[in-house]
Amino acid sequence: MGKLIVFEGTDGSGKSTQFSLLTKRLEDEGLSFRRLRFPRYEHESSALIRMYLDGQFGSDPEAVNAYAASTFYAVDRYASYLQDWKQDYEAGCLFLADRYTTSNAVHQGSKMAQEERENFYGWLYELEYEKMGLPKPDLVILLDMPIELTRQLMRKRENDTNTQADIHEQDLSYLEQCRLSARTAAEFYGWQVVSGVRDGKLRSIEEIHEEVYAIVKKCLEE
């Protein structure tokens, strides 16, 4: 079987930036791998996700419960695996994923009361890995960023790309719960947490990258 390394983080955590930096560095080193990104908005299997994020089931993220919403994303990943990367994974290929099953734990887990989250995480594990048969990650890196800094980074992204935030990104209380859920999930599943701050100050992109790179290289050597 291949190896699967996953990048996870709340919206505005710098996840996509760090994912891009790592893949470029590994490419420069001549390492062979494939990229994965979820959700796959351009594919038919993401139709329910797009309807959900567009607010067609309600403008409040809570309008669709965590279990129902999780199945929208799980189906998209399942279709991706069967159609695109199962054969290469079974042949031993390395995959780097920007989001994965882990995102259900972070985002949908935020809808649960804290005392209910571990039961939800257990249900997700069974659904996606055991029932659906999706590969389990060898490493999950969670990029953790305080919400006040997250919102600043998201505003900059919106201005730079001229894009509009979806119903999740517009809800600050939701983002706060996502961060709490992410940290709880990291402890439950054993993810590696990389903080975006040090001594209350935002760390440089380069400093965070070096920490991420060291964690990934260690995983690849095991």
N, C-alpha and C positions, 0 to 999 in steps of 0.2 A: 504494500500500500504506500501511497504518497505521504506527504507531510502538509499540514494545513496550519497556517499562522494567521490569526485574525486581529484586526485593529478595531477597537470599539471606543466609544466616547459619546457624550451628550452633544447636541447641536452647538457649534461654536467652540468646541474644545481644541480645535487645531488638528483633528484626526486626519482629515484629507491632506493637509499640508505635510504631516509627518509620514503618511502613507506614501505620498509622492517622493519625498526625499529618500526614504528607505529603498523603494523600488529602483530609483535612479542609481543609488549607490551600489546596490547589488548587481544591477545591469553592468555598471562600470567595472565591477570585479569579475564579470564574465559568468555569473551564476545563472543557471537556467531555471526559470519559474514562470508561472502563469498568474495573472491578476484576476481577481473576482471583485465585483461591486454589487452590493444589494441595497435597496430593491433595484430590479431591472425595469425601470419605468418605460423603456422603449418596447417591452415585450407584452404580449397578450396576457401572460400569466400574472401581470401586476395590475390588471384592470380594477380589481376590488381595492387595492391599495390606493390607486389614484383617486377613485371615487371617495374613499375614506378621507384622504388628506385634503381633497378639494372641499370637504364639508358636506358632501351629498347625503351623508347619513346623520348629519348634525354638525353644527359649528363648534360644539364643545368636544374636546378629545374624549371626555367621559361618556359621550353618547353611544359609543360602541364599547362593550366591556372587553376586558383584557384577553379573555379566552377567545372570543370571536375574532377580535382584531389580529391576534397572534396567528390564527389560521390563514388570514389573508397573506401574510408575509411568508409563512411556512410553505404554502403552495407555490409561491414564486421561486423559492429556493429549491424545492423539490423538482420543479420543471427544469430549472437551470442545471441541476445535478444530472438528471437523466438525459437531457438534450445536449449538454455542452461539455461537462468535465468529468463524468464518472469514469470513462475509459482511461483518460490520462491519469486520474487519481489512482486507479487500481494498478496502473503500470508503473507507479512510483514517482510521479511528478510532484514537485513542490508548488503549493498554491499560497498566495498572499491575498487575503480578503479584506476589503473595506466594508465592514459590517458583515454580520452572519446571523445565525440563530441567536447569538448573544444580544442582538438588538431588541428582540422580544422581551428578554429579561429586563433590559434597561428601560425601554419606553413603555411597554405594556405593564411591567411590574410597578411602574410609578402610579398606576391607577389603584393599586391594592393598598390596604392598610398594612403598616409595617409588620404586624404579627401574622399577616396572611401571605407574605411574600415568599417565604421558604416553601410553602406548599405549592405555590404557583411555579417557582423555579423547578421543583421536582417534576411537576406536570409537564413543563416545557421540555425538560431533558428526556422524559419518556416519549413524548409526542414526536419530537424531531429526530432524535438519535436512535431510539429503540423501535418505535412504531413505523416511522417514515424511512428510517435507515440512512439518514444523512451522516456524513463523516463527522466525527468528533474532532475539534481542534487540538493540535499538539501544544499550542500556545495562544493565549488571548492577552493582548496588551490593552489595558484600559487607560485612556488619557483623561485625567481628572482635572477639571478646571472650576474654580468658584464661579457661581452664577453671575455675580456682578461683572466679572471679566468676560464671561461667556457672552453676555448681552452686548458688550462693547464690540467684541470681535464679530458678532453676527451683524450688527449695524454696518460695520465696515464692509463685510462681505456683500450685504445688500446694495450698498452704494457702489462698490467696485463692479458688481456684476449686473446691476439694475434688475434685481429679482425681488419677488415678494415672498415674505415668510409664509409658511403653511400654518394650519391651525395649531400645530404643536409649538412651532417657533414663536408664535405670537403670545403664548400663554406663559408668563414668568413663573407662576406658581407650579405649573406643570413641569417646567424645566428644573425647578428646585427639587421636585419630587423625583424626577429622572436621575438627578445626580445622587440623591440618597439611595434610590433603587440600584443604581450602577455600583455604588460602593458596597451595598449589601450583597449584590450578586457576585461581585469580585471575591468577597470573603467566602460565600457559599460554594462557588465553583472553583476557587483557587486561581483566579486570574492575576496577572502581574499589573500592578498599578503604577503609572508614571504621572507624577504631579506636574501641573503647568506652572506652579508657583514655588518659590523658596523664600522663607522669611517674610511672607506677605507680599512679595513682589513677583511680577510676571517673569518667568525664565525666558531666556532667548530661545528662538527656534533651533539654533545650532546646538545649544546645550541639551535640550530635550531630545533632539535627534541622536546625539551621541549615546545617551542612556538607552534609547530605544534600540539602536544598532547593537549595543553590547548584549542586550537581552536576547535579541534575535540570533546573533552569532552563536551564543551559548546553546540555544535550542537546536540550531542547525548542526552543531558539533556532537550532540548527544546521540 
